[in-house]
């Protein structure tokens, strides 16, 4: 079985969740004797630091991958040529963005050649994400051949949205699986509340900052709000500037700190040391950072704009509205737990990852069987 993944970014780029998720995914597939090909660009890639040759096929733990030098992302010429050539020789093409140029330019060819076509929109079909005429045009194009596409969603909420847009298409659910170091928390490391992720408006970080001003326990217990991450584009840098101004207006300079991007072991230690992680997003199709926090035995407060009701069902956190008052009260509830109750929740967080989201141990990982169905047609 041969599968092609045309991507804009790929590991060791770690900007955004899919870069890492697809790394773990392709590593897993190779272990299952699936032949994988990844065509990607050098976007956000420090290829010199990682000693990666550009425009050359590499055979590594993910399969065969080529990082193509790309000057104009709207027309990734080398990546496009490599993608087209590989489409002819594979059984399945798995796209991971509805609007990325490699997808738009080649998906019709994959369909015409009768390849199995899987499209993971990664939340791009949520109403608030359809914010341009270009995206609306692309959606109309997909509707013409929706019967030929299998859409991959990561939650029941996303499945419903995609099914409403493409009622004739097959839509499946598979969460984003991870293969990352895990750690059990043996004691309370700190009383810090943390946010981790790209800084942009959908994340509603301003609600979290306002919640810190409302919380009583964060002040009495000596904790802080640590915001890890950075903006990607100009409008997001303006958003961070507004957040920093809000911190000053609320006199929270001693309680809120922007610490920038963190990676690898530093990120694992950051999440393990945290008391709770908060994801106050307006909407998320999944939210990889939740699994990353749980893997470090750190409970999570996730907004009802995210698909994380399971946190409350498994006693691994809270699933709440994302207004500042509700978040602030929930932070106080978390900080008021006895050490015994808190560490019990930490254990539940750890076990939830092993049971549901670790790519090697999850009872919900059906990817190989999903791909095999294309071969048996």
Buried (B, 14 or more C-beta within 10 A) or exposed (E): BBBBBBBBBBBBBBBBBBBBBBBBBBBBBBEEEBBBBBBBBBBBBEBEEEEBEBEEEEEEEBBBBBBBBBEEEEEBEBBBEBBBEBBEEBBBBBBBBBBBBBBBBBBBBBBEEEBBBBBBBBBBBBEEBBEEEEBEEBBEEBEEBBEBBBBBBBBEBBBEBBBEBBEEBBBBBBBBBBBBEBBEBEEEBBBBBBBBBBBBBBBBBBBBBBBBBBBEBBEEBEBBBBBBBBBBEEEBEEBBEEBBEBBEEBEBEEBBBBBEBBEEEEBBBBBBBBBBBBBBBBBBBBBBBBBBBBBBBBBBBBBBBBBBBBBEEBBBBBBBBBBBEBBBBBBBEBBEBEEEEBBEBBBBBBBBBBEBBBBEEBEEBEBEEBBBEBEEE
